[in-house]
Amino acid sequence: MASPLAPALADIRALLLDGDRLVRAVAGGRMRNMTPPWRRVELRPVSLKSGPHLQTVAYDERQAHTSNAAFGPDAEKAVDDLLALGLGTWHVETLDATVQLRVTKKGEAMISRTAAAAPKERALDHDRAKPRLLDPADPFWRAVGIADGEGRIKPTRQDKYRQVEEFIRALDGVLKGAEFAEGRPLRVVDLGCGNAYLTFAAYRFLTHVRGLEVDFAGVDTKRQARERNTELAATLGWDGLHFIEGTIAEAPVEGADIVLALHACDTATDDALARAVAWGAKYVLAAPCCHHDLQKQLRAGEAPAAYGLLTRHGILRERFADMLTDALRASLMRQAGYRTEIIEFVPSEHTPRNTLLRAVRTGAAAERKAVEEYQALVREWGVTPKLSVLLGTEAGF
């Protein structure tokens, strides 16, 4: 039976502020004519060094926002602010009961209470944020436009920040235990660097966090990108970072130990991989972007018998072309002497182009089986990967 809303919310408030009995609470939805800023809110008690706190995790459409308020006036204000937002449902668990509240269209409260079958346990540990390889408050984030004047990551740049952070994490993974040539700086190239968010972050990580001497080049076709990025590097005083205007395939770079490429479009990723192989780069990390080349070839040809359903519909053909392109790239890199893996480097909500080809040069000769599998795949589908052309391997190594 429906009941007045105000007393029901007062009961919810009391449960949320009972630091000795609260286990967890979840709120969501919205009351009629209200527009809460969060799609979901979670609350639970946590034990911090400064004492017991009420932790709130509020989710918008892009990310989670965590805050902690000490039980007392701070927690009371936090709860009152949440209750005023117009959230439409509340689910509150205490040590001995579960209380659920739903606000009707008429603005009344529908409440249910269930006694716990057995006493519940509470986890009071404070979930720490995932450790960052680079401090979000580092001044270079502000210089490149990712952070605001107060050193906070801009809401509109959260996805790019996460992409770069996780790309650096993938780089860190392959560099652990790595040995580099002595007597010269580590040579790193970011091919197709654009606004150079990754370039600046990778340089900062390698020099500041890993303590390496680095000669780092960012390559892009746009003159304005070179001029802007060069000016930023000079402002930061980063002498080991410079920028070159030119194509990925032809920019005047003598060589590299590490090659990076973040979302180089279509066959530009193939150009980056081929350049890395030609240099004999020890480490290669490339996050592909669009895959138009094989999409066109698939559309123009016929699928092998019994596989027509994979390419009959445009959206499925597009997704299959993505997988086929990167599978063939990985195979070619293995044939070129690289231990290669394809991983997800960032969740898909931050970018749909979230696969990363990560390769480490071993110099091992291509296995016959790997070559045969590659040849059979391109023959069955009637495609010619651009990377095979660039490497001169249409018939395999």
C-alpha positions as CSV (number, residue, x, y, z in Angstrom):
1,M,0.0,0.0,0.0
2,A,1.2,3.5,-0.9
3,S,2.2,5.8,2.0
4,P,3.3,9.5,2.2
5,L,6.7,10.1,0.7
6,A,8.3,12.4,3.3
7,P,8.1,10.0,6.3
8,A,9.4,7.1,4.0
9,L,12.4,9.1,2.9
10,A,13.1,10.1,6.5
11,D,13.2,6.4,7.4
12,I,15.7,5.8,4.5
13,R,17.8,8.7,5.7
14,A,18.0,7.2,9.2
15,L,19.1,3.8,7.8
16,L,21.8,5.4,5.6
17,L,23.2,7.4,8.5
18,D,23.3,4.4,10.9
19,G,27.0,3.7,10.6
20,D,26.8,0.7,12.9
21,R,24.1,-1.2,11.0
22,L,24.3,-0.1,7.3
23,V,25.7,-2.7,4.9
24,R,25.0,-1.1,1.5
25,A,22.5,1.0,-0.4
26,V,21.7,1.5,-4.0
27,A,19.5,4.2,-5.6
28,G,18.5,4.8,-9.2
29,G,15.7,5.9,-11.5
30,R,13.9,9.2,-11.1
31,M,10.8,10.7,-9.6
32,R,8.2,12.3,-12.0
33,N,9.4,15.7,-13.3
34,M,12.8,15.3,-11.7
35,T,16.2,14.8,-13.5
36,P,18.9,13.5,-11.2
37,P,22.5,13.9,-12.5
38,W,23.2,10.3,-11.7
39,R,21.8,7.1,-13.2
40,R,22.9,5.1,-10.2
41,V,24.3,5.8,-6.7
42,E,25.9,3.3,-4.3
43,L,26.6,3.9,-0.6
44,R,28.4,1.9,2.0
45,P,30.3,2.4,5.2
46,V,34.1,2.3,5.0
47,S,36.8,2.5,7.6
48,L,39.5,5.1,6.9
49,K,42.5,6.2,9.0
50,S,40.5,9.2,10.0
51,G,37.6,7.1,11.2
52,P,34.3,5.6,9.8
53,H,33.0,7.3,6.7
54,L,30.0,6.9,4.4
55,Q,31.3,6.2,0.9
56,T,29.2,7.3,-2.1
57,V,29.9,6.2,-5.7
58,A,27.7,8.1,-8.2
59,Y,27.6,7.0,-11.8
60,D,26.8,9.3,-14.8
61,E,26.8,8.1,-18.4
62,R,30.6,8.1,-18.6
63,Q,32.3,7.4,-15.3
64,A,32.0,6.8,-11.5
65,H,32.5,9.6,-9.0
66,T,33.6,8.5,-5.5
67,S,33.4,10.6,-2.3
68,N,33.7,9.9,1.4
69,A,32.0,11.8,4.2
70,A,32.7,11.3,7.9
71,F,29.6,10.0,9.8
72,G,28.1,13.1,11.5
73,P,27.3,16.5,9.9
74,D,29.3,15.7,6.7
75,A,27.5,12.4,6.1
76,E,24.1,14.0,6.9
77,K,24.7,16.7,4.3
78,A,25.7,14.2,1.7
79,V,22.6,12.0,2.3
80,D,20.3,15.1,2.4
81,D,21.8,16.2,-0.9
82,L,21.1,12.8,-2.5
83,L,17.6,12.6,-1.2
84,A,16.8,16.0,-2.7
85,L,17.9,14.8,-6.2
86,G,14.6,13.0,-6.9
87,L,16.0,9.4,-7.3
88,G,13.0,7.1,-7.8
89,T,14.1,3.9,-6.1
90,W,16.1,2.9,-3.0
91,H,17.4,-0.5,-1.9
92,V,18.9,-0.4,1.6
93,E,20.5,-3.4,3.3
94,T,21.3,-3.4,7.0
95,L,22.6,-6.1,9.3
96,D,19.2,-7.4,10.0
97,A,16.8,-6.3,7.2
98,T,16.4,-5.1,3.6
99,V,14.2,-2.1,2.9
100,Q,13.1,-1.1,-0.6
101,L,11.3,2.1,-1.6
102,R,9.8,3.0,-4.9
103,V,8.3,6.4,-5.6
104,T,5.0,6.1,-7.6
105,K,3.9,8.5,-10.4
106,K,1.6,10.1,-7.8
107,G,4.6,10.9,-5.6
108,E,3.8,8.4,-3.0
109,A,6.0,5.7,-1.5
110,M,5.7,2.0,-2.0
111,I,7.8,0.3,0.8
112,S,8.7,-3.3,1.5
113,R,10.7,-4.6,4.4
114,T,12.3,-8.1,4.6
115,A,14.1,-9.4,7.7
116,A,17.5,-11.0,7.0
117,A,17.5,-14.8,7.2
118,A,20.9,-14.6,8.8
119,P,23.1,-11.7,10.1
120,K,24.9,-10.0,7.2
121,E,28.6,-9.2,7.1
122,R,30.0,-5.8,6.3
123,A,33.1,-5.1,4.2
124,L,34.6,-1.9,5.6
125,D,37.7,-1.8,3.5
126,H,38.2,1.3,1.5
127,D,38.5,0.4,-2.2
128,R,41.5,2.4,-3.4
129,A,41.5,3.8,-6.9
130,K,43.5,1.9,-9.5
131,P,47.1,3.2,-9.2
132,R,48.0,5.6,-11.9
133,L,51.3,5.4,-13.8
134,L,51.2,9.1,-14.3
135,D,49.8,11.6,-11.8
136,P,46.6,13.3,-13.3
137,A,47.9,16.5,-11.7
138,D,51.2,16.4,-13.6
139,P,51.5,19.8,-15.4
140,F,52.0,18.2,-18.8
141,W,48.4,17.1,-18.8
142,R,47.4,20.7,-18.6
143,A,49.9,21.7,-21.3
144,V,48.4,19.3,-23.8
145,G,44.8,20.3,-22.9
146,I,43.7,17.1,-21.1
147,A,43.5,18.8,-17.6
148,D,42.1,22.2,-16.6
149,G,43.9,25.0,-14.9
150,E,43.5,23.4,-11.5
151,G,45.1,20.1,-12.6
152,R,41.8,18.1,-13.0
153,I,41.1,15.9,-16.0
154,K,38.5,17.7,-18.1
155,P,35.2,15.8,-18.3
156,T,35.3,16.1,-22.1
157,R,38.8,14.5,-22.1
158,Q,38.2,11.6,-19.8
159,D,38.0,9.1,-22.6
160,K,41.2,10.2,-24.2
161,Y,42.9,10.3,-20.8
162,R,41.9,6.7,-20.1
163,Q,43.0,5.6,-23.6
164,V,46.5,7.1,-23.1
165,E,46.8,5.9,-19.5
166,E,46.0,2.3,-20.5
167,F,48.2,2.4,-23.5
168,I,51.1,3.4,-21.2
169,R,50.1,0.6,-18.9
170,A,50.4,-1.8,-21.8
171,L,53.8,-0.4,-22.7
172,D,54.9,-0.7,-19.1
173,G,53.9,-4.4,-19.2
174,V,56.3,-5.3,-22.1
175,L,59.2,-3.1,-20.7
176,K,59.4,-4.9,-17.3
177,G,62.7,-6.6,-17.2
178,A,63.8,-5.3,-20.6
179,E,67.4,-4.5,-21.4
180,F,68.4,-1.7,-23.7
181,A,71.5,-0.8,-25.6
182,E,74.1,1.1,-23.5
183,G,75.9,4.2,-24.5
184,R,72.9,5.9,-26.3
185,P,69.4,7.1,-25.5
186,L,66.4,4.8,-26.0
187,R,65.0,5.7,-29.4
188,V,61.2,5.9,-29.4
189,V,58.8,6.9,-32.3
190,D,55.1,7.7,-32.2
191,L,53.9,7.3,-35.7
192,G,50.8,9.4,-36.6
193,C,51.0,11.3,-33.3
194,G,48.4,14.0,-34.1
195,N,47.9,16.2,-31.0
196,A,50.5,14.0,-29.3
197,Y,48.6,13.2,-26.1
198,L,50.3,9.7,-26.2
199,T,53.6,11.1,-27.2
200,F,53.9,13.5,-24.3
201,A,52.6,10.9,-21.8
202,A,54.9,8.2,-23.0
203,Y,57.9,10.5,-22.9
204,R,57.0,11.6,-19.4
205,F,56.6,8.0,-18.3
206,L,59.8,6.7,-19.8
207,T,61.9,9.6,-18.5
208,H,60.2,10.5,-15.2
209,V,58.8,7.2,-14.0
210,R,61.3,4.7,-15.6
211,G,64.3,7.1,-15.4
212,L,65.5,6.4,-18.9
213,E,67.4,8.6,-21.3
214,V,65.2,8.9,-24.3
215,D,65.3,10.3,-27.8
216,F,61.6,10.6,-28.7
217,A,60.1,11.6,-32.0
218,G,56.5,12.2,-32.9
219,V,55.6,12.0,-36.6
220,D,52.5,13.5,-38.3
221,T,51.7,14.9,-41.7
222,K,50.2,18.2,-40.4
223,R,52.5,21.2,-40.1
224,Q,50.3,22.8,-37.5
225,A,50.6,19.7,-35.4
226,R,54.4,19.8,-35.6
227,E,54.6,23.4,-34.8
228,R,52.1,23.2,-31.8
229,N,53.7,20.1,-30.3
230,T,57.3,21.5,-30.8
231,E,56.2,24.6,-28.9
232,L,54.7,22.6,-26.1
233,A,57.8,20.5,-25.7
234,A,60.0,23.6,-25.5
235,T,57.6,25.2,-22.9
236,L,58.0,22.0,-20.8
237,G,61.7,22.0,-21.3
238,W,61.7,18.5,-22.7
239,D,64.8,18.5,-24.9
240,G,64.6,14.8,-25.7
241,L,61.2,15.2,-27.4
242,H,61.0,16.5,-31.0
243,F,58.4,16.4,-33.8
244,I,58.8,15.6,-37.5
245,E,56.4,16.6,-40.3
246,G,56.0,13.7,-42.8
247,T,54.1,10.5,-43.6
248,I,54.4,7.4,-41.5
249,A,56.1,5.6,-44.4
250,E,58.5,8.3,-45.4
251,A,59.3,10.6,-42.5
252,P,63.0,11.0,-42.0
253,V,63.6,8.8,-39.0
254,E,66.7,6.7,-38.8
255,G,65.3,3.9,-36.5
256,A,63.6,3.1,-33.3
257,D,63.8,0.7,-30.4
258,I,60.1,1.3,-29.6
259,V,57.4,2.1,-32.1
260,L,54.0,3.4,-31.0
261,A,50.9,4.1,-33.0
262,L,47.5,5.0,-31.5
263,H,44.6,4.9,-33.9
264,A,46.5,5.4,-37.1
265,C,43.6,5.2,-39.7
266,D,43.1,2.2,-41.9
267,T,46.4,1.2,-43.7
268,A,48.4,3.8,-41.8
269,T,48.6,1.2,-39.1
270,D,50.2,-1.2,-41.7
271,D,52.6,1.6,-42.6
272,A,53.6,1.9,-38.9
273,L,54.0,-1.9,-38.5
274,A,56.1,-2.2,-41.7
275,R,58.3,0.7,-40.6
276,A,58.9,-0.9,-37.3
277,V,59.8,-4.2,-38.9
278,A,62.2,-2.4,-41.3
279,W,63.9,-0.8,-38.3
280,G,64.1,-4.0,-36.3
281,A,62.3,-2.3,-33.5
282,K,62.4,-4.3,-30.3
283,Y,58.9,-3.3,-29.1
284,V,55.8,-2.4,-31.2
285,L,52.5,-1.2,-29.8
286,A,49.7,-0.3,-32.3
287,A,46.1,0.4,-31.6
288,P,44.4,0.2,-35.0
289,C,41.6,2.5,-36.1
290,C,39.3,1.9,-39.1
291,H,39.8,-1.1,-41.4
292,H,38.4,0.1,-44.7
293,D,40.9,-1.8,-46.9
294,L,39.8,-5.3,-46.3
295,Q,36.2,-4.2,-46.0
296,K,36.3,-3.1,-49.6
297,Q,38.0,-6.3,-50.7
298,L,35.4,-8.4,-48.9
299,R,32.6,-6.4,-50.5
300,A,34.0,-6.8,-53.9
301,G,34.7,-10.6,-53.7
302,E,32.8,-13.7,-52.7
303,A,32.9,-15.3,-49.3
304,P,34.0,-19.0,-49.1
305,A,31.2,-21.5,-49.2
306,A,29.1,-21.6,-46.0
307,Y,30.5,-18.2,-44.8
308,G,28.4,-15.9,-46.8
309,L,26.3,-15.0,-43.8
310,L,29.4,-13.3,-42.3
311,T,29.6,-10.7,-45.0
312,R,26.0,-10.5,-46.3
313,H,25.1,-7.7,-43.9
314,G,27.1,-4.5,-43.8
315,I,27.6,-4.2,-40.1
316,L,28.7,-7.8,-39.8
317,R,31.0,-7.5,-42.8
318,E,32.6,-4.4,-41.1
319,R,33.1,-6.2,-37.8
320,F,34.5,-9.3,-39.5
321,A,36.9,-7.2,-41.6
322,D,38.2,-5.7,-38.3
323,M,38.9,-9.2,-36.9
324,L,40.3,-10.6,-40.1
325,T,42.6,-7.5,-40.7
326,D,44.1,-7.7,-37.2
327,A,44.4,-11.5,-37.2
328,L,46.4,-11.3,-40.5
329,R,48.5,-8.4,-39.1
330,A,49.4,-10.5,-36.1
331,S,50.3,-13.5,-38.2
332,L,52.6,-11.4,-40.4
333,M,54.3,-9.9,-37.4
334,R,54.9,-13.4,-36.1
335,Q,56.4,-14.4,-39.4
336,A,58.6,-11.3,-39.3
337,G,60.1,-12.5,-36.0
338,Y,57.9,-10.9,-33.4
339,R,56.1,-12.5,-30.5
340,T,52.7,-11.0,-31.0
341,E,49.4,-10.7,-29.1
342,I,46.2,-8.7,-29.6
343,I,44.6,-7.5,-26.4
344,E,41.9,-5.1,-25.2
345,F,43.8,-2.1,-23.8
346,V,40.8,0.0,-22.7
347,P,37.1,-0.8,-22.1
348,S,34.8,-0.2,-25.1
349,E,32.9,2.6,-23.4
350,H,36.1,4.8,-23.8
351,T,36.5,4.0,-27.5
352,P,35.1,1.3,-29.8
353,R,38.6,1.0,-31.3
354,N,40.0,-0.7,-28.2
355,T,42.2,-3.5,-29.5
356,L,46.0,-3.3,-29.2
357,L,48.6,-5.2,-31.2
358,R,51.6,-5.6,-28.9
359,A,54.7,-7.2,-30.4
360,V,58.2,-8.0,-29.1
361,R,61.0,-8.9,-31.5
362,T,62.6,-12.3,-30.9
363,G,64.2,-12.8,-34.3
364,A,62.8,-16.4,-34.4
365,A,62.2,-17.9,-37.8
366,A,58.7,-18.2,-39.0
367,E,57.1,-21.6,-38.3
368,R,55.9,-23.5,-41.3
369,K,52.5,-24.0,-39.8
370,A,52.0,-20.3,-39.2
371,V,52.9,-19.5,-42.8
372,E,50.5,-22.2,-44.1
373,E,47.6,-21.0,-41.9
374,Y,48.2,-17.4,-43.1
375,Q,48.3,-18.5,-46.8
376,A,45.2,-20.6,-46.4
377,L,43.2,-17.8,-44.8
378,V,44.1,-15.1,-47.4
379,R,43.5,-17.6,-50.2
380,E,40.1,-18.7,-48.9
381,W,38.9,-15.1,-48.5
382,G,40.6,-13.8,-51.6
383,V,42.2,-10.8,-49.8
384,T,45.6,-9.2,-49.9
385,P,46.5,-7.5,-46.6
386,K,48.3,-4.2,-47.1
387,L,51.0,-5.2,-44.6
388,S,51.9,-8.2,-46.7
389,V,52.5,-5.9,-49.7
390,L,54.6,-3.5,-47.6
391,L,56.7,-6.4,-46.2
392,G,56.9,-8.1,-49.6
393,T,55.3,-11.2,-48.3
394,E,52.3,-11.9,-50.6
395,A,53.5,-15.5,-50.8
396,G,54.7,-15.7,-47.2
397,F,58.2,-15.5,-45.8
